Amino acid sequence: MNDNVDIDKVDGAERAAVEAELTALNEQLSMAQAQLLQSEKLASIGQLAAGVAHEINNPISFVFSNFGTLQTYVASLLRVLARYEEAEPFIADPDVARGIADLREQVDLAFLQEDVLALMAESRDGIERVRKIVQDLKDFSRVDAHQQWQWADLHQGIDSTLNIVNNEVKYKADIVKEYGAIPEVECLPSQINQVIMNIVVNGAQAIEGRRGRITVRTGASGGNVWIEIADNGCGIPQAIQSRIFDPFFTTKPIGTGTGLGLSLSYGIIQKHRGRIDMQSEEGVGTTFRIELPIRQPDADDSTEKLA
């Protein structure tokens, strides 16, 4: 379009064409702005997650270290206590012996000895789970990568992402992992994690009225690796399948979805010189297949051009 066109001096047909083109350009600008805002929002969330993970990790580390020492101390005290119990029958003073027996009965020493070990085992397990969640947050956000292309273990990224979204999925579906043998991939890990998150959460939301299943498969073929994420949810009607990667298109109720998740995912996979395809059947489920090249051509240049 000629930017110098005076719209007041053109005839009706041309005026309509100019107005339509202006409307289309405005819509494209609005979409680009919304996508940029969403990208900034996701980046902020990633930075927040990494910061929270770092802050939590410090106290958890010394608690974990102290807990290991505490277990050793308790074990030593219990050994000393056991030796005292062995010596109890040989106490000459009957009043002292009776006092010890009464105290042992009051505190229920046998139960205490058994339960303290169980409590410490549960506590240690809880601390280890918190540490794992913290590590998953760090792996998911990967803010420290500064959006540089790097070699990454996709299985580790998928596992971290599944743990992060577990609360969104666990009440609706079981996760089934069918991992194949794949090499490390040159990619932007936090962005790939974002794609996995979008598809898995969408899959869980598509399952209604029953407990469903989300299957994650991986494999390698030639110079590519592939990831399939399949759900047995309600499926996507044939009439709208061609629009699912369009910005702002969503089948969710108003106010519950931006319509940008799959659009951004499509852009991320395009940035990686890969492809993302979808197959769906109403009442059966939906499968997304992602293919990524193992090595990125001119990755450093592409970061500047496409990031």
Secondary structure, DSSP 8 states (H G I E B T S, - for coil): --TT--GGGS-HHHHHHHHHHHHHHHHHHHHHHHHHHHHHHHHHHHHHHHHHHHHHHHHHHHHHHHHHHHHHHHHHHHHHHHHHHHHGGG-S-HHHHHHHHHHHHHHTHHHHHHHHHHHHHHHHHHHHHHHHHHHHHHHHH-GGGTT--EEE-HHHHHHHHHHHTHHHHTTTEEEEEE------EEE-HHHHHHHHHHHHHHHHHT--SS-EEEEEEEEEETTEEEEEEEE-SS---GGGGGGTTSTT---S-TTS--S-HHHHHHHHHHHTT-EEEEEEETTTEEEEEEEEESS-TTHHHHHHHH-
